[in-house]
Amino acid sequence: MSRVLSRQISQIRMALLSGDAQSALVRIDDLTRLAARHGIDAPTRSLLEPALADLRDLAQASLSGAQQAADQVRAIIHAARSLQTYDSFGQKLVTATRSNLPQRF
């Protein structure tokens, strides 16, 4: 595999591991443009396919982790909104907690 391709794959991996989705997308676009411009021969393709499969697995794991985190945030917000307390006279007080909805990264 050429040094350029190897470096770009390494940069994509680092972006995925650090959770920088925007940088990973930019690097993937760069890799795609390079492959389209210069083409990929058969020996390079056989070396590139396992590396891309590994990147795909990392991206899937990152997506799964982000979805789990969003689910946990939703559960916390739901629990916070449903908190009920009592005042010093025994009266039940329901406090509505308003918070921003979780956003996608």
Buried (B, 14 or more C-beta within 10 A) or exposed (E): BBEEBEEBBEBBBEBBEEEBBEBBEBBBEBBEEBBEEEEBEEEBEEBBEEBBEEBEEBBEEBEEEBEEEBEEBEEEBEEEEEEEEEEEEEEEEEEEEEEEEBEEE
